Amino acid sequence: MSILKQYYMTEMEINDNSFLRQFETRVDGHLAKIEYSSQERKVFLTKLVIPEEITQEGFKETFIKAVLHEIQEKNLRVVPTSPHIAGFLRKNRQYKEMLPVGIRI
């Protein structure tokens, strides 16, 4: 694990902006976000937006992990409708238990 990834995993602050329905974090003044909708104890992760100015290696994966951790803390299930997030979950099977029953990726 690189020092950069370690830094982001411990220092990344995630804001759940429920008004805009997005999880967000700021990096060097730029806003990265994962848009969502929620329904019946499920969070549908619909869109990942990372500005091209955020070029740190491993940022996308670390950001997704941090958002999944926030969702897990609330005991909610995840439905990834964003191709980026679905791909991340396919590669990182340890998050499989966060999927609702019957959902496979």
N, C-alpha and C positions, 0 to 999 in steps of 0.2 A: 504494500500500500504506500503510495507516494505521500510525501508531506503535504502536498496540496490537497489531496483527497482527505487526509486526516484533518486538515484545517477546516475544510468545508463541512465535514461530517460533524464536527464538534461545535463549529461557530456559525453555521447557517441558521438564520432566523427566518422562520416561516410564518407568514401572516395569513390567517384565514379571513379573507375579505368577503363576508357573507353577502354584503350588498351587491357587489359585482360578481359574486359566485366564482371566486378564484382564490387559489392558494398562490401566494406571491413572495418573492424575495428580491432584495436589491443588491446588485453587485456593481460597485464603482459608479453608482448613479443610474444604472440601467435596471429595468424591471423585468424579471423573468416570472412567468406565471403558468399555472395549470388551471384551465377553466373547468368548472364542474356543474353538475346539477345533482340534487339529492332527492331521494324518494324512499320511504319505508326502510330506514336504516341502511340504505345503500347510497354510495357516492359514485356517480357516473363521471369518470374523468374523460372529458370530451376533447380537450385541445391543449397541446403543449406549445408555449411560445417562449423562445429564448432569443433575445436580440443578438445579432451577429457580432456586436461589440464584446459580448461575453465569450471569450475564447479559451478559458481555462480548461485544460484537459480533465476529463472526468466530471465536469460540472453537471451535465444533463443527468447522468446516472445518480450522482449524489443528491441532486435536487429532487428527483423522483423518489429516491429512498427516504428523504426527509419528509416529503408529503405523505408517503405511505405510512411512515411512523406516526405522523399527526392523526391520520385516519384511524390507525390501529389503536391509538390511545383513547379514541372515542368509541371503541368497540363497534365500528361500522364495517360494512362489506364494501368491496371495490368492484366496479364494473368498468373495465378499460375500453372506452369506445375510440380513443385516440390510437392510431397505429403505432406511434412512438412508445406509448405506455404499454400497450399490449405486447409489443416486441420486447420491452424491458422485462415484463412479467414472464414471458416465455423463456428468457435467458436466466432469470433469477427465480427458480422454482420455490425458494424458501417463502415466497409471498403467496403461494398457491392457496393457503388456508384462508386468505382474505377474500377470496372469490365466493360469491353466493353459491349455494347448492345448485348444480345443474349448469353452471357457467364454466366452459372450458376455453382455453386459449391456445 
